[in-house]
Amino acid sequence: MAPAVRLRAAVCLLGTYPALAGVDLSVEEGEVVLLRGPNGAGKTTLLRVLAGLLPVVDGECEVLGHDLRRDPRSVRSQVGLLGHATFLYDELTVAENARFWARAAKRTSADAHAALDRLGVEPRLHGVPVARLSAGQRRRVAIAVVAARQPRLWLLDEPHAGLDASGRDLLDGLVRDAAAAGGTVLFASHELDRSTALADRVVTLAGGVVRHGGAAPAARATEVVHAP
């Protein structure tokens, strides 16, 4: 079976700057992989590349069997990206946002409402425009929108940011359940204690390349590779 993610010498330019400068990375289906590295290491760029939002200009990039160099849009319905921006429409209500993004992935309104419930978004907020939510409420809704899509590949950039303790616990449970159901999760985080415990493997990036942990383990979840 092909890995969920396979990059070989992948290069991505932001303008003329090589944000990814020859990345080698293999991730098996069902793995939870933590991306580590300093600011500017390429973590966010890598997640956006895997979501089909930034082009690979050299090397190889395959995600869920799709060649993203040929067609970066081909994978988008199967991927859920949580970025620093929420991708929510401020003028729409919580429920309208969830239903909109669920439909974009060919999911149902029931899937959208189930995801809101899973993230503890209270029913009283479902009819509230997103513009009126607190930062923590917005973050929960943004995560629920990703969950409503039921992606095969979860791409999470600092997912615990802005969440209270109960929200962080709900997110961790969601990640574990997604992996148990066969989903693949890549997430970037500076919260190392919580994130390392959640991950099967740690991959370290620096200077736009993988410095440690890029090869998939022979047996999933039996070996956790920690960055030096």
N, C-alpha and C positions, 0 to 999 in steps of 0.2 A: 504493500500500500504506500502511495506517495505521501510525503509529509504534508501537513497543513500549510506550512510556510517553508519555502526554499529560496534563499538568496545566494548567489555566487558572484563575488566581485562587483556587487551592485553599487552604482554611483547615482547620486541625486544632487542636482545643482540648485541652489537658491541664488538666482542671478548667475554670477560667475563663481560663486563660492561652493565648493564641494561639501555640502552638509553631510552626505554619506560618501565616503571616499574609498569604496571597495569593501562592502560588507558581505561577510560569509555568515549565514545563519540558517539552521535547520530546526524546525519545531514540529513535533509529532502531534497528531490529533489527540485531544484530551489532555495535553500538557497545560500547566499554568506556569508561565515564565515571567520572572521579574526582570525588568530592564533597569540597570543601575548606571550611574555615571554622573559627572559634574554637569552643570549648566553648559549648554552648547555642545554636548557630546554627540548629539544626533538622535536622542531618544524620541522626541516629538516628531522629528522628520521621518524616522523609521515607521512610527505608527501611522502617519499620514500616507506614506508610500504604500503600506500594506492595505490601507483603506481605498486605494486607487485615487487619491486626491493629489498626489505629487508624482511626476513621472520619473522613471528610472531611465537614464540616458546612456548607460553602459552596463554590461554585466547581465545577469539573469535574475528574474524575479517571478516566482510562481506562488500563487496563493489559492488554496483550495482547488488545485488543478487548473487554474487560469493563468495564462501568460500575461502579466500586467504590462510588459513592454509592448505587446501587440494591442491590448485592449484593456486599459486601466479601469474602465467602467464596468467590465463584465462581472466583477466580484461584489459590487456595492450592495446588492440586495441580500448578500449572505454575511455581511460584516456589520458589526455595531461599533461605532467609534464614540468614545466619551473624551472630549478635549477640554481645554481650558475654557473655551466658549461652550455654551450650553446647546447651541443649535435649536433653541426654542424660539417660537414666535411670541413676542411680548403681547401682541394684541389678541391672541387666541387664548382661550381658557386652558386650564390644565388638561381637562379631558379631551378637548379639541386637538391639542398638541399630541397627546398620546395616540389618539385615533389616527391622526394624519400620518405620523411616522410609522405606525403599525401597518397601515394600508400600503405605504410605500414599499414595505417588505412582504406584501401579500398576506398579512396577518389580519385578524378580525378585531372588532371593537371589544369583544370579550377578552381577547389577549391584552389589549391596551389597559382595560380596567383591572384585570388580574395583576398586571405588572405594577400599577399604581398601588394596589392593596399590598403587594409583596414588599414594596419599599416604604410602607407605612404612611402613604400620602392620604390624609384623612378625607372622607367623602365630602366634607363641608368645603374643601378646597377645589373640588373638581370643576366647579363652575366659576372659579376666580381667574381673571386674566393673569397670565404669568408676570406681567409688569408689576403686579401688586404683591408678589411673593417675597419673602425674606430670602437671603442668599442661601441659607440651609435648605429651605423648601424648594428653591429652584434646583439645587443640586440633586435632591431626591427625585424630582420630576425628570431631570435629565437622565439619571440612571434608569429610571423606570421606562423611559422612552427607548433606551437601548435594549432593555430586557423584553419589551413588548415586541421587538423585531425578531426575537428568538434567533440570534445570529449563530452561525457556525464558528465564527471567529470574533472574539471580543477584544477590542483594542482600547485600553483605558489609560488615560494620562492623568497621573496624580488623582486617582479616583476617590481617595479618602478626604481630600481637601474640602473644607467647608461643611463637613458632616459632624454631627454630635456623636457621642459614644454609641447610642443605639443605632444610628444610621450606619456607622462603620461596621457594626456587627451584622446588620442586615446585608450590607454589601459583601462582606466576607462569605456569608452563607450563600448568597447568590452566585458568587464566583465558584465556590465549591460545588454547588448543585449543577452549574453549567458544565463544569469539567466532568462530573460524574455522568452526565447525560451525553458525553462525547464531544462537547464543545471545546474549543481551544482558546486560551486566554493569554494575551501579552499585556503587561501593564508596567508603567513607569512610576516609581515612587521613591521619595526620599525618607519615608517612614520605614526604616529598615527592620525594626523588631517585628512589627505587625506583618509587613509585606513578605519578609523572608519566611515566616511561619506559614504563610498562605501559599507560597510558591513551591513547585516541584524543582525548579532550577533557577539559578541566577545567571544572567548574561550581563557582562560589563562592557559598556561602550566608552570610548574616549577618542577625540579627534576624528569622529565620523567613521570609525571602524570598530569591530568587535575585538576586544582585548582578551576576553576570557569567557568560556562557557558557550561558544557558538554552536558546537556540535551537539546534536540531540543524543541523550543517553541511550545506551543499548536497551535498558529496561526501564520503562517509565516509572517514576516515583520511588525507585529503589536507591537512587543516588542524587543527592542535592549538591550541586557544584557552587561553592561560595566564592565570591570575589575575594582576592587578596586584600 
